[in-house]
Amino acid sequence: MNSLVNKINAAAEQIQNSSRTVAFTGAGISVESGIPPFRGENGLWSKYDPGFLNIHYFHQYPEKSWPLIKEIFYDFFGQAKPNAAHYAIAEMEQKGFLHSVITQNIDNLHQIAGSKKVYEFHGNSRNLICQHCSAYYPVKDADLINLPPRCEKCGSVLKPDFVFFGEPIAAVTNANSFKEAEDADVFILIGTTGEIMPASLIPYEAKKNGKKIIEVNISPSNYTNSTTDIFLQGKATVIMRQLLSALDN
């Protein structure tokens, strides 16, 4: 325990001395909100064939993709609430300890918790976009009873505004995220294993530019032994509250 306390204090000192700290979050931060990770023993892909999120399959068979999209991302994920880790990150930003958040998650929980500057690397499930005329619709205003939902302007099928398999990362989002990694003094990894390309390259970019890497994870990741400077092992909800407390002292 003393070792963890010492590490948390050391991490807090790095953040206090930093002029620009950025958080980089993955699926692990939302697990405690009831959202399972996609990969792993209890991940979604152990229960569902991820092919329904392939962009080519979606374009060809939207009537088959959409019932699963609705079930997973709106009926199930839509009930999730931010947890203590999301709120701790938002509070760090409010108190001036954190400049921004880069998240791989599409669940909108950072924004609901109060984070203002969030770079959504994989997009967000809160909006739908028309594949034909690019019209945007908040999902709360869309018809998810009669699937697939269609654009009111042109009648084309709507797609959730997050990145499907086979789709590129939005160029502006990609550039901004890597720029944040380049400009930060301290980079905090929270709940990310480093398995998803190209998002997994962002922490390496930070390290390459000499940034201090703080990692918060339940278990060691692809970054722990090669990239991380301070490894804070434990649940994100617990560690982030302890880190926030240390920053306030």
ChimeraX attribute file (.defattr): number of C-alpha atoms within 10 A of each C-alpha:
attribute: neighborCount
match mode: 1-to-1
recipient: residues
	/A:1	6
	/A:2	7
	/A:3	9
	/A:4	15
	/A:5	15
	/A:6	11
	/A:7	18
	/A:8	24
	/A:9	18
	/A:10	16
	/A:11	24
	/A:12	22
	/A:13	13
	/A:14	19
	/A:15	23
	/A:16	18
	/A:17	12
	/A:18	16
	/A:19	15
	/A:20	18
	/A:21	27
	/A:22	24
	/A:23	24
	/A:24	24
	/A:25	23
	/A:26	22
	/A:27	21
	/A:28	21
	/A:29	27
	/A:30	25
	/A:31	16
	/A:32	18
	/A:33	19
	/A:34	14
	/A:35	22
	/A:36	16
	/A:37	18
	/A:38	15
	/A:39	12
	/A:40	10
	/A:41	10
	/A:42	11
	/A:43	13
	/A:44	16
	/A:45	14
	/A:46	12
	/A:47	10
	/A:48	12
	/A:49	9
	/A:50	15
	/A:51	14
	/A:52	20
	/A:53	19
	/A:54	15
	/A:55	18
	/A:56	15
	/A:57	15
	/A:58	19
	/A:59	14
	/A:60	10
	/A:61	13
	/A:62	21
	/A:63	15
	/A:64	14
	/A:65	21
	/A:66	22
	/A:67	16
	/A:68	16
	/A:69	19
	/A:70	18
	/A:71	12
	/A:72	15
	/A:73	17
	/A:74	18
	/A:75	12
	/A:76	13
	/A:77	18
	/A:78	16
	/A:79	11
	/A:80	18
	/A:81	19
	/A:82	20
	/A:83	19
	/A:84	19
	/A:85	24
	/A:86	26
	/A:87	21
	/A:88	24
	/A:89	24
	/A:90	23
	/A:91	18
	/A:92	21
	/A:93	21
	/A:94	14
	/A:95	13
	/A:96	12
	/A:97	23
	/A:98	26
	/A:99	19
	/A:100	23
	/A:101	25
	/A:102	27
	/A:103	26
	/A:104	20
	/A:105	23
	/A:106	21
	/A:107	24
	/A:108	20
	/A:109	19
	/A:110	27
	/A:111	15
	/A:112	14
	/A:113	19
	/A:114	17
	/A:115	22
	/A:116	15
	/A:117	15
	/A:118	17
	/A:119	19
	/A:120	22
	/A:121	23
	/A:122	21
	/A:123	22
	/A:124	17
	/A:125	22
	/A:126	18
	/A:127	18
	/A:128	25
	/A:129	21
	/A:130	22
	/A:131	16
	/A:132	13
	/A:133	12
	/A:134	13
	/A:135	14
	/A:136	16
	/A:137	19
	/A:138	13
	/A:139	17
	/A:140	11
	/A:141	9
	/A:142	16
	/A:143	12
	/A:144	15
	/A:145	9
	/A:146	10
	/A:147	16
	/A:148	21
	/A:149	21
	/A:150	20
	/A:151	23
	/A:152	13
	/A:153	10
	/A:154	11
	/A:155	12
	/A:156	17
	/A:157	21
	/A:158	25
	/A:159	27
	/A:160	23
	/A:161	20
	/A:162	21
	/A:163	20
	/A:164	20
	/A:165	15
	/A:166	11
	/A:167	11
	/A:168	11
	/A:169	17
	/A:170	14
	/A:171	8
	/A:172	9
	/A:173	16
	/A:174	18
	/A:175	12
	/A:176	14
	/A:177	21
	/A:178	18
	/A:179	14
	/A:180	24
	/A:181	25
	/A:182	20
	/A:183	16
	/A:184	23
	/A:185	22
	/A:186	26
	/A:187	29
	/A:188	25
	/A:189	26
	/A:190	25
	/A:191	23
	/A:192	25
	/A:193	20
	/A:194	19
	/A:195	13
	/A:196	11
	/A:197	8
	/A:198	12
	/A:199	22
	/A:200	17
	/A:201	13
	/A:202	22
	/A:203	23
	/A:204	21
	/A:205	16
	/A:206	24
	/A:207	20
	/A:208	12
	/A:209	14
	/A:210	13
	/A:211	22
	/A:212	22
	/A:213	25
	/A:214	25
	/A:215	26
	/A:216	28
	/A:217	21
	/A:218	18
	/A:219	13
	/A:220	15
	/A:221	19
	/A:222	13
	/A:223	20
	/A:224	21
	/A:225	10
	/A:226	10
	/A:227	19
	/A:228	23
	/A:229	16
	/A:230	19
	/A:231	23
	/A:232	27
	/A:233	16
	/A:234	15
	/A:235	19
	/A:236	25
	/A:237	19
	/A:238	14
	/A:239	23
	/A:240	23
	/A:241	18
	/A:242	17
	/A:243	22
	/A:244	19
	/A:245	14
	/A:246	17
	/A:247	19
	/A:248	12
	/A:249	7
